[in-house]
């Protein structure tokens, strides 16, 4: 019984000492490679949401680091569809942007009134990204820290689309 108790204490201390520690000093490469972490960067709007970690600075524009697949859905028959790849292209958006959005107000009885609204802003070049640890069954998370991320300059100049 005494030996079992000692073995249990040794096993517990070994598992505690082997538990990985995380810190904001770790590189983004280390953090992104760890499947136990949940990293949710803010997004940039380029027709749809693109993670800050997937964009780079190209002059006064932000662009995707890699070209994205452009597809078209073709419907075949009643309940079937097929996705056709039209090509690949980089997405861009200005760092200092102005765009029109619909500002809708619900007025009751399943009705709403919408007006166009012009919004302007500037995408920050450094953002804080939350880093969390996934729970045992990936159904919960524990916040660990915030880590700053600076948008890098683009390395390759793509051909015009």
VENWO-V856986 format. One record per residue. N is the residue number from 1. OMEGA is omega in degrees with one decimal (none if undefined). Layout:
# VENWO-V856986
n-><N,N>
omega-><OMEGA,OMEGA>
This chain:
# VENWO-V856986
n-><1,2,3,4,5,6,7,8,9,10,11,12,13,14,15,16,17,18,19,20,21,22,23,24,25,26,27,28,29,30,31,32,33,34,35,36,37,38,39,40,41,42,43,44,45,46,47,48,49,50,51,52,53,54,55,56,57,58,59,60,61,62,63,64,65,66,67,68,69,70,71,72,73,74,75,76,77,78,79,80,81,82,83,84,85,86,87,88,89,90,91,92,93,94,95,96,97,98,99,100,101,102,103,104,105,106,107,108,109,110,111,112,113,114,115,116,117,118,119,120,121,122,123,124,125,126,127,128,129,130,131,132,133,134,135,136,137,138,139,140,141,142,143,144,145,146,147,148,149,150,151,152,153,154,155,156,157,158,159,160,161>
omega-><179.8,179.1,178.3,179.3,178.6,178.6,178.4,179.3,179.2,-179.8,179.4,179.9,177.8,-180.0,177.9,-178.4,179.6,178.5,-175.9,175.3,-178.2,177.4,177.2,179.1,178.8,179.5,176.5,178.8,178.9,-177.5,-179.0,-179.0,-176.5,-176.9,178.5,-176.7,173.6,-179.0,-177.3,178.8,172.0,-174.7,174.1,-179.2,178.1,-172.0,168.9,-173.3,176.7,-178.6,177.1,-178.0,179.2,177.9,176.2,-178.0,179.4,-175.2,178.4,-178.6,166.6,176.1,176.9,-179.0,179.5,175.1,179.5,-179.9,175.4,-174.5,174.8,178.6,178.2,-179.5,-178.3,179.1,-172.7,-173.6,-178.4,174.7,-179.7,178.8,179.7,178.7,179.7,-178.9,-179.3,176.0,174.8,174.0,-178.0,168.0,178.1,175.5,175.7,-170.2,169.4,178.2,-179.6,176.6,176.2,177.2,-172.8,177.9,178.5,-179.1,175.9,178.7,178.0,179.2,173.7,178.5,-177.8,176.0,174.5,-178.9,178.8,176.9,178.7,178.3,178.3,175.5,177.5,180.0,173.6,179.3,174.0,-177.5,177.0,175.2,-178.2,178.6,177.3,175.6,-175.2,-178.9,-177.4,179.5,178.1,179.5,178.7,179.7,179.1,-177.7,171.3,179.2,178.7,177.3,178.6,-179.4,-179.6,171.8,179.2,-178.0,-174.4,174.8,-177.6,174.3,178.8,-179.2,none>
